[in-house]
Amino acid sequence: MLVSVAAVAVTSIQFGTVGWLTNAFGSIAGGCAELRPIVIAADPSIAPALTTVAAQFDEADGNCTTTEIRSVVSADAAALFASGVAGDLDAWVPDSSAWLDRSVTMATSLGLAAPEFELGDYIASTPVVQAATASQVSDLTETPLSWMALLTRTASTLLPDPESSGASLAGLAQLKSVSSDTDPRQFAGAMIAMGKTIPQSAAAAFEIVTAAKVPTVVVTTEREVAAYNASSPASPMIALYPSDGTVKLTYPFVEVLGDAQESAAAASGSACRCGSLLCRRVSRRRFP
């Protein structure tokens, strides 16, 4: 089931998140002789919810921690890790695991040592959608919207800057997956058309769509639509789900590895522990 981060209450994600905090940092916290700091970078789309959860985690008996959630755009955090200047971060919650690969690739291109991450469970997710204004929906739904429709330019499309948008990266991957295997001009042509206007963010794209004279869609997420509608109820956007399916952005809990973190874990004399079914690691992957 796909879950919109913006649409769910904090209590809907806190159990898994607190479980992950306990699991990931229980060994670092150790005894209660002193409060141990935990610093987590989180994408702005989930940082407020995590701030609430972190406060509850710190207040729980025996945790002996003071947890700071830093709101950092996923693309910016990836660049910080790649450059080796992420500082005292213990963990990271980007809006997609794709940013981990991006960070490692960036470090390699800079001739620097690749950052070391350990990918844990996903704590939330939101589907990638095609959004339009409420007034334009009837025009757009006469022909079912799909990734193929965007590829063949049946609908005018805005793609927020892929350098900073996880949704745009996921959308590009979807477009590529349905493009012709024999005619590379199809995908290239769509990219040229979308590249004529590249909004810096989903919010900027929504503003452009609102003023558009022809029906236009934005590749974005359900969460972004919900957040925009909460702040602009007079001109709401509608999330449209592609008829040929979609993908979702997931928010992984990523442990930042390195000498400092490994030393702290070793000093505690215990490895990260799983306490509940939700925080059992279905899969773990090391980066690089």
N, C-alpha and C positions, 0 to 999 in steps of 0.2 A: 504494500500500500504506500503510495506516495504522500508525503506529509509536507505541507507548506509551513516553513519556519514562522512566517508572519501570522499565519492563521491559527496556529495552535497556542494554547496557554502555556505559560512557563512550566506548569506542573506536568505537562505532557512530555517534556523532554528532560526534566530535572533528574528523574530517577536514573536514566542511563548516564547522564552527565556526571552526577554526583558519584555514581558507581565508577566511572572512569577516573575521576579525580582521586577517589580512594584507591583504586587499583594502580594508577600510575604513580601516585606520590605518597602512598602509605609508607613505603620504605624510606622515602626521603624525610618524612616528618619525624619518624622515630619516636623517642620519648617526648615528655612534656617539659623538659628542663627549660626550653626556650621556644618562642614562636619562630617557625621556619618560613621564609618567604617562598611563594610560588608565583611565577610570572608567566602568564599565558597571553599570547597574541591571538586575537580573534577577529575574523572579518566583521566589519561594522554591521552586517545584516544579522549577526547572531550575538554580538558582543553584549547588548543590553540584557538579553536573557541569561547569558552566562555570568554576568555580573551578579544577578540575583541569586543564581545557583551557587556561585562561589561564596557569597556571604553566608548562605545556609551551611555550606560545607565547613567553613571556618568556625562556625558556631557549634558544630557537632562535637560532643565529648570525645576527647582522645585524639583529635586531628592535629591540634597544636600548630596550626598554620595561619598565615595571613596571605590570602590569594589576591593577586592583582590581575584584572583583565584589561589588556590594552587593545583598544580598537585600532586595527591596522588593516588597510585594504590588502586583500590577498596578494595582488600583484606586487605591491610595495614590500610586503613581508618576504616574498620570494626573492626580491632583489637584495634585501638586507642579508638574508641567509647566504645568497650567492656571493656577496661581497665580503662575507665574514665579519659583518659589523652588527649582527643581531643582538649583541650584548648579553644580558642576563636572562634571556627567555628560556623557560623550561619546557614549554609546549606551545603548540600552534593549532588553531582551528580555522583553516581556510574554507572557502565555499566549495572547493573541489580538490581532489587529490592530484589533479593535473598540475597544480602549482608546484608540487614537490618535484615533479619531473622538470618543470620549467626552471626551478631554482638550481637543480643539479646541472642542467644544460648551460645555464648562464655562467655558473662558476667555471665549468670546463672551458667555455669560450673565452673567459677572462684569464685563463691559465692559473686559476686558484684551486685549492683543494675543495672537493665537493662537500657540501654540508651533509651531515649524517642524520637521518630521520628514522623513526620507527612508526609505521602506520598502524593505528589501532582501529577500533570499531567506528562506525559512523554514528553520530549522535543526532542528526537531523537530515532532512532532504527536502528538495522542492523541485517540481517538474519544470522543464524548459517549455515555454509556450510561445504562441504568437499573439500579441496583444494589439487591440484596436480600440478606438473610441466607441462608446455605446451607440452613437449616431451612425457609425459606419458599418456596424456589425451586419445589418440586414443586407447591405450591398456585397459584403465579403462572403457571406454564407450561401449565396446563390450557387457558387461553385465551392465545394468543400476545400478548405484550406489544408495544405499538406506541404511537406518539405519539397516535394517535386514541383508544386505550384510556385514556390519561391525560387526554385532553381530555374524554372522556365519563364520566370518573371511575369507570371499571371497576376501576381499582386505586387504592388510597390512595397519595398522592404527597407527597413532601417536596421542596421546592425551596430549596436554600441561598440566602441573601440575594443577589439579583441585583446589588445595589450593589457587591458585592465578589467575585462569582463569575462568571468567564467562561463556565463550563459552564451556569450558570443562564440567562445571557443567550442562549446558543446554544439551550438547550432551549426558552425562551420563543419564540424565532424559529421553531423547528420546530413548536411547538404552534399558533402563529398561522398557519403555512403550510398546516396541515391543517384549520383551523377553517372553519366555514360562512361563505360569502361573503354569505349572505342573512340569517343570524341571528346578530347580534353578541352575543346573550346566551350563546351556547355558550362562546365564549372567555372572556367576562367571568365566567361562572359558574365555570369551571375556575379562574380566577385567585382568585376569592373563596374557593373551597374550599382551594386551596393556601396562601392568605395567612393562614389561621387559625393555622398554625405555620410560622415562618420561621427555621430554624436559621442561626446565624451562619457556619457553615462546613460543608464536607462531612463532616469528622470528627464534628462535633456531630450532624449528621443521621444518621450511621451509628450513633451511640450511641442515638439515639431509636428507630431502626428495630429495633435489637437487642432493645429492651424492648417493642416494639409487640405488642399482642395480636391485631392483624389484619395480614395480609400487606401490606407497605408497601414502596414503592420510592423510591429517591433519584435525582434527576437529577444526574449527576456525570460524571467521566471515568474511563477505564480506568486512568490513572495514579494517580488518587486512590484507587481501589480497591486497586491494587497496594501503594501506600504504607501504607494502613490495615492491610492484611493482614500486611505485614511487621512492623508494630508490635503487632498484635493477632491472632496466629495462632490463638488459642483460639476466637475468634468471627469467622471470616472472612466477608467479603462476596463476593457473586458478581456479576460484570458481565454484564448481560443486554442483548443487542443488539436494538433495536426491529425488528420484522418489516417495517416500512415504511421502513427505511433510517435513516441518521443522518448527522451532520456531525462534523467534527473541530475541536478547538482546535489552532491552529498557533502556533508560537513564532517570530515574525519578528525578524530582526536589524534594529533601527531606529537609523539615525544621527541624532543630535541636531544640528540645524543652528542657526546663530546667528553672531554676530560673532566670537566667540572661535574656534569651530571653523573657520569659513571663513577667518579670518586665518592660522591654523596651516597649513591646507591650501595657501593661496596662497604662504606663505613657503617651503614645501617645494619649490615649483616643479613639482609633478606632481599629477595627479588620482588618484583611487582606481583601483587596477589589479586586473584579474582574473588569477589565476594558473592556475586549473584549471577543468575542466568544471563541478564542483560549485559553484564560487563565481561562475560566470557569472550575470549577473542576467537571469533569465527575464523579469521585469517589475519596474519601479520606479514608485513613485507618490509624489508630493509631497503633504504635508499642511501647511497647509490647501490 
